[in-house]
Amino acid sequence: MPKTSPTASRAATQETRPVIGLRQRYGGWAMVVGSAEGMGAAYAERLAREGFDLVLLDMRKPAVTAQAAKLAREHGVQTRALACDLSRPARVAAALDAIDDLEIGLLVFNAAMGSVGPWQEVTLAAKLLAVNVNVIAVLTIADRLSRPMLERGRGGIVLTSSMAALQGAPLQAVYAATKSFDLILAESLWGELGPRGVDVLALIPGMVRTPNFKRSGADTGESRLLAAIEPAEAVDEALRALGHQPRVVPGRAWKAVAVAGSLMPRSTMIKAIGRQLKGLKAQG
């Protein structure tokens, strides 16, 4: 009989996997990092509807506390609210210690720190903050929570990357570089942890209509052809793709942009991104 490659075998397993609820697949508790608004809030709402008990983490204590109380009241789920500055590794470790008694079956890391503006005008401190949030915190939390998932033989992890990760991004160099780290980390873990029961996905959003989308000035880049999508749409695509593929770009138009970008000369794409990012407001 012909031998089947591990990759083909894995793909066949994913395609024939029975459709079951997310809570049944991953367990009772989910953690959403960066939960208070935008896609994070949409994840929290969706997972509460699915029946998950929730750990909600955000740096804004009043907002995350109110969110936890609201979801517990409306959906009858247990919630824990954690206020944490993700740029401080010691505080990230303390937040993880605080939930060490919980069995987290699904991790969604949605928080991010931008570092936007001309290279010489963005301070080194601001650049390092972006690295701490977008790289160190992602790595710390994913490492800590994936270990018990592997012991149980089931779990799910969604890491939020960005279209900026797909090529160089003038005026957004550190943010793009950190989001590229998140993308490659997720894809690598998809290949390594998936066969052991832990599903991993990189979500690669383009424009999403979040509060920060307007605050950053990114909405000035919208057009009829390239309109921002709603947070709930991005969340739905991510959760549908989890366990079936290593990455997903939400929104039909943004999928087309990602494909077109991969076919263009690298230099042309980088220059085009630079022109588009000139409308962003400086951060740091």
KAKA-V86620 format. One line per field, one symbol per residue. phi: phi as a letter, one per 40 degrees, with the letter a starting at -180 (. if undefined). psi: psi as a letter, one per 40 degrees, with the letter a starting at -180 (. if undefined). burial: 1 if it has 24 or more other ideal C-beta (glycine too) atoms within 12 Angstrom, else 0. A space follows every 50 residues. Layout:
phi = ???
psi = ???
burial = ???
//
This chain:
phi = .ccbcdcccccccccccccbcccccbhcbbbbcgccagcccccccccccc gccbbbbacccdccccccccccccbgbcbbbbcacccbdcccccccccbc cbcccbbbbbcabcabhddcccccdcccccccccbccdccccccccccdc ccgaiabbbccaccccadbdgaccdcccccdccccccccdcccdcbgbcb accbcccbcbdcdcdcgcccccaccbccccdccccccccccdgbacaabc gcccccccccccccddcccccccdccccccccbg
psi = iiihiddddddddddehihiidddddadhihhhfedibddddddddddde ehihhhhiehddddddddddddddefiiihhhhhheehdddddddddefe eighehhhheiihighihdeehiddddddddddecddddddddddddddd ddfiiihhhhaideeeiigiefddddddddddddddddddddddeeehhi hhhgibhhgidddddeedeeeiiddgiiiidddddddddddhedidihhi hddddddddddeeihdddddddddddedeihhh.
burial = 00000000010000000000011011111111111111111111111111 11111111110011001100100010101111111110101100110010 01111111111111111000010001101111111111111101110111 00011111111111111111111111111111111110110011001111 11111111110110010100100001011011111111101111111111 1001001100100000001101110110010011
//
